Amino acid sequence: MHAAARPEFAIRDLLHGRRDAAVGTRAHDLIRELYPICRSLTGEGVRESLKLVQKVIPLDIHEVASGTRAFDWVVPKEWNIRDAYIKNARGERVVDFRHSNLHVTGYSVPVRARMSLGELRPRLYSLPAKPDVVPLRTSYFREDWGFSIAHRDLEKLPEGEYEVCIDSTLTEGSLTYGECFLPGETTDEVLVSTHICHPSLCNDNLSGVALATELARALGDCRRRYSYRFLFIPAQIGSIVWLSRNERNVGRIKHGLVLVAVGDSGDPSYKRSRRGNAEIDRAAVHVLRQQGFEGRVREFFPHGNDERQFCSPGFNLPVGSFMRTPCGTFPEYHTSADNLDFVRPAALADSFDQCIGIFEILEHNRRYLNLNPKCEPQLGKRGLYRLTGDVHGGGKVKEMPMLWVLNLSDGDHSLLDIAERSELAFGDVLAAAHALEQCGLLKEIE
């Protein structure tokens, strides 16, 4: 949406009465729609999923041919699957892809065979410690095949001959990703990335897809200082491919977030960028600290999700990762228990609010100069002392934030600097700055 067509309200209004209350329910509904689709690094499942997202937000869908080099990597062959099963001697499907797409190892080569249980067992993967769930298994860059099965069901399989079928294809094709670009008042960008390659797993990472979609929908209706670029990409190889295709323009990325596992009932958390103290790091930490979640901040480490590609030393982009319970630390991770019941509309809505709070800081962080710096100005005669007024959505302008803003607005301290030092909420500091600017006591410095 072009600037001239945008409604006249700002991103911070999404935190102060302008947000659609149904955002969590809508995000959960999108997860429900995407859940049955079998996705992988490539293939029709990714395309089908992106087309569903495209119904909600403007999304350009890109195809990158198999064999295309991306730095030290090569785009793999395209994988698609129609059906898969294991039948017992009576012709009954004891493992059925149609029941759950997690039953088949991702990227399994086609198989049609009869074999004994002893021959089949090395191809069957289960979790003895979690006997009732089906684990996720993949074999992206090594041609192989296999099935996943609940350990309790595996133990029930009798000796005998089994019919095995994986009706899949692994051919020259392409890698598919989606990109939604929302131009702002400047060409500087906020990057939001989420992976779309996982099969029927809701928190990891359909929750990220749904949240990114809702954020893009909401931001598309706001005035924006920054341009926003949303990426829906297969994990790791997708970010590597995108970076290889956009290397000339990555200097525009001033802030970035990877969204993953944002729908569970755990508290919000944040993983810093490689830089450690980039503005996106400080903004995210400030948002969490104001709610008592400072202990949920993790330092950068070179493993995890796509932030490790964006933060690789050749790019070192300011990209952190927002999540709730970190991947690999919740029992449902990469199993069939990561289902529709595990993700909650209320958690999705809260994740939305956390991200909007971060974007609010990025959008409104400015430096000001106190135009009356010799002692405190008299606030009462300007109608500011103990003022209660309608400032950006009905918030009260409080005395202490005004005093902090006046004291530290020396041209060197930003509003985020002031919020951090004073331990006040950024929104209160911002409201104070606006009120003081309107009274001629502050001047914004470029």
C-alpha positions as CSV (number, residue, x, y, z in Angstrom):
1,M,0.0,0.0,0.0
2,H,1.5,3.3,-1.0
3,A,2.0,6.1,1.5
4,A,-0.8,8.3,0.0
5,A,-3.3,5.5,0.5
6,R,-2.4,4.6,4.1
7,P,-4.9,5.4,6.9
8,E,-3.7,8.2,9.2
9,F,-2.6,6.2,12.2
10,A,0.8,5.2,13.4
11,I,2.2,1.8,14.5
12,R,2.0,2.7,18.2
13,D,-1.8,3.0,17.8
14,L,-1.9,-0.7,17.4
15,L,-0.9,-0.8,21.1
16,H,-3.5,1.8,22.1
17,G,-6.9,0.8,21.0
18,R,-6.6,0.4,17.2
19,R,-5.6,-3.3,17.1
20,D,-8.2,-5.8,15.9
21,A,-9.1,-7.9,19.0
22,A,-9.5,-11.0,16.8
23,V,-5.9,-11.1,15.8
24,G,-5.1,-14.2,17.9
25,T,-8.2,-16.1,16.7
26,R,-7.4,-15.1,13.1
27,A,-3.8,-16.3,13.4
28,H,-5.0,-19.6,14.9
29,D,-7.5,-20.1,12.1
30,L,-4.7,-19.7,9.5
31,I,-2.6,-22.3,11.4
32,R,-5.6,-24.6,11.2
33,E,-5.9,-24.1,7.5
34,L,-2.2,-24.7,6.9
35,Y,-1.8,-27.6,9.3
36,P,-2.8,-30.5,7.0
37,I,-0.4,-29.5,4.2
38,C,2.8,-31.5,3.8
39,R,5.6,-29.0,3.5
40,S,9.4,-29.5,3.1
41,L,12.3,-27.5,1.8
42,T,10.7,-27.5,-1.6
43,G,7.6,-28.7,-3.4
44,E,3.9,-28.1,-3.9
45,G,3.2,-28.0,-0.2
46,V,5.2,-24.8,0.1
47,R,3.5,-23.3,-2.9
48,E,0.1,-24.2,-1.6
49,S,0.9,-22.7,1.8
50,L,2.2,-19.5,0.3
51,K,-0.9,-19.1,-1.8
52,L,-3.0,-19.2,1.3
53,V,-0.9,-16.5,2.9
54,Q,-1.1,-14.5,-0.4
55,K,-4.9,-14.3,0.2
56,V,-4.3,-12.2,3.3
57,I,-1.3,-10.0,2.4
58,P,0.5,-8.9,-0.8
59,L,3.1,-11.7,-1.4
60,D,5.5,-12.1,-4.2
61,I,6.3,-15.8,-4.8
62,H,9.8,-16.6,-6.1
63,E,11.2,-19.7,-7.6
64,V,14.9,-20.6,-7.6
65,A,15.9,-23.5,-9.8
66,S,17.5,-26.6,-8.5
67,G,21.3,-26.6,-8.9
68,T,21.5,-22.8,-8.4
69,R,24.6,-22.0,-6.3
70,A,24.1,-19.9,-3.2
71,F,27.5,-19.3,-1.6
72,D,28.7,-22.7,-0.4
73,W,25.3,-24.3,-1.0
74,V,23.3,-25.6,-4.0
75,V,19.5,-25.4,-4.2
76,P,18.4,-29.1,-3.9
77,K,16.1,-31.1,-6.1
78,E,12.4,-30.6,-5.6
79,W,10.6,-33.1,-3.4
80,N,7.0,-34.0,-3.7
81,I,5.0,-36.8,-2.2
82,R,1.5,-38.2,-3.0
83,D,1.1,-41.1,-0.6
84,A,3.1,-43.5,1.6
85,Y,2.2,-46.4,3.8
86,I,3.3,-49.7,5.4
87,K,0.8,-52.5,5.1
88,N,0.8,-55.7,7.2
89,A,0.1,-59.2,5.8
90,R,-3.7,-58.5,5.9
91,G,-3.3,-55.4,3.7
92,E,-4.0,-53.0,6.6
93,R,-2.1,-49.7,6.7
94,V,-0.2,-49.9,10.0
95,V,1.6,-46.6,9.1
96,D,-0.3,-44.2,7.0
97,F,1.0,-40.9,5.5
98,R,-2.7,-39.8,5.0
99,H,-3.1,-39.9,8.8
100,S,-0.1,-37.7,9.5
101,N,2.6,-36.4,7.1
102,L,5.1,-36.8,9.9
103,H,5.1,-40.6,9.3
104,V,7.4,-40.2,6.4
105,T,11.0,-39.0,6.6
106,G,11.1,-35.7,4.7
107,Y,12.8,-36.0,1.3
108,S,12.4,-39.8,1.2
109,V,13.2,-41.3,-2.1
110,P,10.5,-43.4,-3.8
111,V,10.2,-47.0,-2.5
112,R,8.1,-50.0,-3.4
113,A,9.1,-53.2,-1.7
114,R,8.2,-56.2,0.5
115,M,10.3,-56.9,3.5
116,S,10.4,-58.6,6.8
117,L,10.0,-56.7,10.0
118,G,13.6,-57.3,10.7
119,E,14.6,-55.7,7.4
120,L,12.2,-52.8,8.0
121,R,13.1,-52.0,11.6
122,P,16.3,-50.0,10.7
123,R,14.0,-47.7,8.7
124,L,11.5,-47.1,11.5
125,Y,12.1,-44.2,13.9
126,S,10.4,-43.7,17.2
127,L,11.0,-42.0,20.6
128,P,11.0,-44.6,23.4
129,A,10.9,-41.9,26.0
130,K,7.8,-40.4,24.4
131,P,6.0,-43.6,23.3
132,D,2.7,-41.9,22.1
133,V,4.1,-39.3,19.6
134,V,5.4,-39.5,16.0
135,P,8.8,-37.8,15.6
136,L,9.8,-35.5,12.8
137,R,12.7,-36.9,10.6
138,T,14.3,-35.4,7.5
139,S,17.0,-36.4,5.0
140,Y,17.4,-33.2,3.0
141,F,20.9,-33.6,1.6
142,R,21.4,-37.3,1.6
143,E,19.2,-39.6,-0.5
144,D,17.5,-42.0,1.9
145,W,14.1,-43.1,3.1
146,G,12.3,-44.0,6.3
147,F,9.2,-43.8,8.4
148,S,8.4,-42.4,11.8
149,I,6.0,-44.2,14.2
150,A,4.9,-43.9,17.7
151,H,7.0,-46.2,19.8
152,R,4.0,-47.8,21.4
153,D,2.7,-48.8,17.9
154,L,6.2,-50.0,16.9
155,E,6.2,-52.4,19.8
156,K,2.9,-53.9,18.6
157,L,4.1,-54.8,15.1
158,P,4.2,-58.6,14.7
159,E,6.8,-60.5,12.8
160,G,6.0,-61.1,9.2
161,E,6.1,-59.6,5.8
162,Y,5.2,-55.9,5.1
163,E,4.5,-54.0,2.0
164,V,6.3,-50.6,1.9
165,C,5.4,-47.8,-0.4
166,I,6.6,-44.2,-0.6
167,D,5.1,-42.6,-3.7
168,S,7.4,-39.6,-4.0
169,T,9.5,-37.7,-6.6
170,L,12.9,-36.1,-6.3
171,T,13.5,-34.2,-9.5
172,E,15.0,-31.0,-10.9
173,G,12.6,-28.3,-9.9
174,S,12.9,-25.2,-7.7
175,L,13.0,-23.8,-4.2
176,T,10.0,-21.5,-3.5
177,Y,9.8,-18.6,-1.0
178,G,7.5,-15.7,-0.4
179,E,8.3,-12.0,0.1
180,C,6.0,-9.2,1.2
181,F,7.5,-5.7,1.0
182,L,5.8,-2.7,2.6
183,P,7.5,0.5,1.6
184,G,7.8,3.2,4.2
185,E,8.9,6.8,4.4
186,T,12.6,5.8,4.1
187,T,14.3,2.9,2.2
188,D,15.8,1.7,5.5
189,E,14.3,-1.7,6.2
190,V,13.0,-3.9,9.1
191,L,13.4,-7.5,8.1
192,V,10.9,-10.1,9.5
193,S,11.7,-13.7,8.6
194,T,9.9,-17.0,9.3
195,H,10.3,-20.5,8.0
196,I,7.6,-22.2,6.1
197,C,9.2,-25.6,5.4
198,H,8.0,-27.7,8.4
199,P,5.1,-30.2,7.8
200,S,2.3,-30.5,10.3
201,L,3.9,-28.8,13.2
202,C,2.0,-25.9,14.7
203,N,4.3,-24.0,17.1
204,D,7.4,-24.8,15.1
205,N,6.6,-23.1,12.9
206,L,3.1,-22.4,11.6
207,S,2.8,-20.0,14.5
208,G,5.6,-17.9,13.0
209,V,3.9,-17.9,9.6
210,A,0.6,-16.9,11.1
211,L,2.2,-14.1,13.3
212,A,4.2,-12.7,10.4
213,T,1.0,-12.7,8.3
214,E,-0.9,-10.8,10.9
215,L,2.0,-8.3,11.5
216,A,2.2,-7.6,7.7
217,R,-1.6,-7.2,7.6
218,A,-1.6,-4.7,10.4
219,L,1.5,-2.7,9.4
220,G,0.2,-2.4,5.9
221,D,-2.5,-0.1,7.2
222,C,-0.2,2.2,9.2
223,R,2.1,5.1,8.5
224,R,5.6,3.7,8.5
225,R,8.9,5.3,9.0
226,Y,10.7,2.2,7.9
227,S,10.1,-0.1,5.0
228,Y,9.2,-3.7,6.2
229,R,10.2,-6.8,4.4
230,F,8.6,-10.1,5.4
231,L,10.2,-13.4,4.2
232,F,8.5,-16.8,4.3
233,I,11.3,-19.1,3.5
234,P,12.5,-22.7,4.0
235,A,14.7,-22.9,7.0
236,Q,18.5,-22.2,6.6
237,I,18.7,-22.9,2.8
238,G,16.0,-20.3,2.3
239,S,17.9,-17.5,4.1
240,I,21.1,-18.5,2.4
241,V,19.4,-18.4,-1.0
242,W,17.8,-15.0,-0.3
243,L,21.0,-13.5,0.9
244,S,22.8,-14.7,-2.1
245,R,20.2,-13.1,-4.4
246,N,20.0,-9.8,-2.4
247,E,23.6,-9.3,-1.3
248,R,23.8,-5.8,-2.9
249,N,20.8,-4.5,-0.9
250,V,21.3,-6.0,2.6
251,G,22.8,-2.7,3.7
252,R,19.3,-1.3,3.9
253,I,18.4,-3.7,6.7
254,K,18.7,-1.7,9.9
255,H,16.8,-4.1,12.2
256,G,15.5,-7.7,11.9
257,L,13.5,-10.4,13.7
258,V,13.2,-14.1,13.1
259,L,9.9,-15.4,14.3
260,V,9.7,-19.0,15.5
261,A,7.7,-20.9,18.1
262,V,5.5,-17.9,19.0
263,G,2.2,-19.7,19.8
264,D,2.8,-21.7,22.9
265,S,1.7,-20.6,26.4
266,G,5.3,-20.0,27.7
267,D,6.5,-16.5,28.4
268,P,8.0,-14.4,25.5
269,S,11.7,-14.6,25.0
270,Y,14.3,-13.1,22.8
271,K,17.7,-14.1,21.4
272,R,20.1,-11.3,20.7
273,S,21.8,-10.7,17.3
274,R,25.5,-11.4,16.9
275,R,26.2,-7.7,17.5
276,G,24.6,-8.1,20.9
277,N,23.6,-4.5,21.5
278,A,22.0,-3.5,18.2
279,E,19.0,-1.3,18.4
280,I,16.7,-4.2,17.7
281,D,18.3,-6.0,20.7
282,R,17.9,-3.1,23.0
283,A,14.3,-2.5,21.8
284,A,13.3,-6.2,22.4
285,V,15.1,-6.3,25.8
286,H,13.3,-3.1,26.8
287,V,9.9,-4.5,25.9
288,L,10.5,-7.7,27.8
289,R,12.1,-6.0,30.8
290,Q,9.1,-3.7,31.3
291,Q,7.0,-6.8,31.7
292,G,9.4,-8.6,34.1
293,F,10.7,-11.0,31.4
294,E,14.4,-9.8,31.5
295,G,15.4,-13.3,32.4
296,R,14.0,-14.5,29.1
297,V,16.7,-12.8,27.1
298,R,19.3,-15.2,25.6
299,E,22.7,-14.3,24.2
300,F,23.6,-15.0,20.6
301,F,25.0,-18.4,19.7
302,P,25.7,-19.7,16.2
303,H,22.9,-22.3,16.1
304,G,19.2,-22.2,16.0
305,N,17.2,-20.7,13.2
306,D,17.8,-18.3,10.3
307,E,19.3,-15.6,12.5
308,R,22.5,-17.6,12.3
309,Q,22.6,-17.0,8.5
310,F,21.7,-13.3,8.7
311,C,24.3,-12.9,11.5
312,S,27.1,-14.8,9.8
313,P,30.3,-12.8,9.9
314,G,30.2,-11.9,6.2
315,F,26.8,-10.1,6.8
316,N,26.6,-9.5,10.6
317,L,23.1,-8.1,10.2
318,P,21.3,-6.8,13.3
319,V,18.8,-9.7,13.3
320,G,17.6,-11.2,16.6
321,S,15.0,-13.9,17.2
322,F,11.7,-13.6,18.9
323,M,10.0,-16.7,20.4
324,R,8.1,-17.9,23.4
325,T,9.5,-21.2,24.6
326,P,12.8,-21.7,22.7
327,C,12.9,-24.5,20.1
328,G,14.2,-27.7,21.5
329,T,13.2,-27.0,25.0
330,F,9.5,-27.9,25.0
331,P,8.5,-31.6,25.0
332,E,6.3,-31.3,22.0
333,Y,9.2,-30.0,19.8
334,H,9.4,-31.8,16.4
335,T,6.7,-34.3,17.3
336,S,3.1,-34.9,16.5
337,A,2.3,-33.4,19.9
338,D,3.0,-29.9,18.4
339,N,-0.5,-29.8,17.2
340,L,-3.5,-27.4,17.0
341,D,-4.2,-27.8,20.7
342,F,-0.6,-26.8,21.7
343,V,-0.9,-23.3,20.1
344,R,-3.2,-20.8,21.7
345,P,-4.9,-17.7,20.2
346,A,-4.1,-15.7,23.4
347,A,-0.4,-16.6,23.1
348,L,-0.4,-15.6,19.4
349,A,-2.1,-12.3,20.2
350,D,0.4,-11.6,23.0
351,S,3.3,-12.4,20.6
352,F,1.7,-9.9,18.2
353,D,1.7,-7.2,20.9
354,Q,5.3,-7.9,21.9
355,C,6.4,-7.5,18.2
356,I,4.4,-4.3,17.8
357,G,5.9,-3.0,21.0
358,I,9.4,-3.6,19.5
359,F,8.4,-1.9,16.2
360,E,7.0,1.1,18.1
361,I,10.4,1.7,19.6
362,L,12.2,1.3,16.3
363,E,9.7,3.6,14.5
364,H,9.8,6.4,17.2
365,N,13.3,6.3,18.6
366,R,14.6,9.8,18.0
367,R,17.1,12.3,19.5
368,Y,16.0,15.6,20.7
369,L,17.6,18.8,21.9
370,N,16.4,20.7,25.0
371,L,15.8,24.3,23.9
372,N,15.7,25.6,27.4
373,P,18.6,23.6,29.0
374,K,19.6,26.0,31.8
375,C,17.7,24.6,34.8
376,E,14.3,23.1,34.5
377,P,11.7,25.0,32.5
378,Q,8.6,26.0,34.3
379,L,6.1,23.3,33.3
380,G,3.1,24.8,35.0
381,K,2.8,27.9,32.9
382,R,2.9,25.6,29.8
383,G,0.1,23.5,31.1
384,L,2.4,20.5,31.5
385,Y,2.8,20.2,35.3
386,R,0.8,17.1,36.4
387,L,-0.9,17.3,33.1
388,T,-3.5,14.7,32.2
389,G,-4.2,14.9,28.5
390,D,-5.1,13.1,25.3
391,V,-1.7,12.2,23.8
392,H,-1.6,9.6,21.1
393,G,-4.5,7.4,22.1
394,G,-5.5,8.8,25.6
395,G,-2.2,8.2,27.5
396,K,-1.3,10.4,30.4
397,V,1.8,12.6,30.2
398,K,3.6,11.9,33.4
399,E,5.9,14.3,35.3
400,M,8.9,12.0,35.8
401,P,9.2,11.0,32.1
402,M,9.1,14.8,31.2
403,L,11.9,15.5,33.7
404,W,14.1,12.7,32.3
405,V,13.5,13.7,28.7
406,L,14.4,17.3,29.5
407,N,17.5,16.3,31.4
408,L,18.9,13.9,28.8
409,S,17.8,15.6,25.5
410,D,21.2,17.0,24.8
411,G,21.4,15.7,21.2
412,D,23.4,12.6,22.2
413,H,20.7,10.5,23.9
414,S,17.9,8.9,22.1
415,L,14.5,8.2,23.6
416,L,15.5,4.6,24.0
417,D,18.6,5.7,25.8
418,I,16.4,7.7,28.2
419,A,13.9,4.8,28.7
420,E,16.8,2.4,29.5
421,R,18.5,4.7,31.9
422,S,15.3,5.8,33.7
423,E,13.8,2.3,33.6
424,L,10.6,4.0,32.4
425,A,8.3,2.5,29.7
426,F,9.3,3.8,26.2
427,G,5.7,4.8,25.5
428,D,5.7,7.2,28.5
429,V,9.0,8.7,27.4
430,L,7.7,9.1,23.9
431,A,4.5,10.8,25.1
432,A,6.5,13.2,27.2
433,A,8.8,14.0,24.3
434,H,5.8,14.8,22.0
435,A,4.2,17.0,24.7
436,L,7.4,18.9,25.3
437,E,8.0,19.3,21.5
438,Q,4.5,20.7,21.1
439,C,5.3,23.3,23.8
440,G,8.5,24.4,22.1
441,L,10.8,23.0,24.7
442,L,12.3,20.2,22.5
443,K,13.6,20.1,18.9
444,E,14.1,16.8,17.0
445,I,17.6,16.3,15.7
446,E,18.1,14.3,12.5
